[in-house]
Amino acid sequence: MTEEENKLIGRKFRHFKGNCYRLEGFAKDSETTEEMVIYRQLYGEGSLWVRPAKMFFETIERDGKMIKRFELLEEKDDASN
């Protein structure tokens, strides 16, 4: 894991559809070795999800605008969150 990836663990992200998630960690797919992101929904049951890192961090087009699929939420003090 890179230092940059390590800094993202525990950080909150907002999906382009509005819900918030916490990045829990990184893993590799056992068949392809593709890097995956493990993240937890911060609503409802708090379920864990996994998605390819390439997809998690990609920019997508919606309504003619380029936006991040998951946007890092900058908070003044998120060390306690």
Long-range contacts (C-beta under 8 A, 24 or more apart in sequence): 1-26, 8-72, 10-78, 10-81, 11-72, 11-73, 11-78, 12-42, 12-72, 12-73, 12-75, 12-78, 12-81, 13-39, 13-70, 13-71, 13-72, 13-73, 14-70, 14-71, 14-73, 15-69, 15-70, 16-60, 16-62, 16-67, 16-68, 16-69, 16-70, 16-71, 19-43, 20-73, 21-49, 21-70, 24-48, 26-53, 39-70
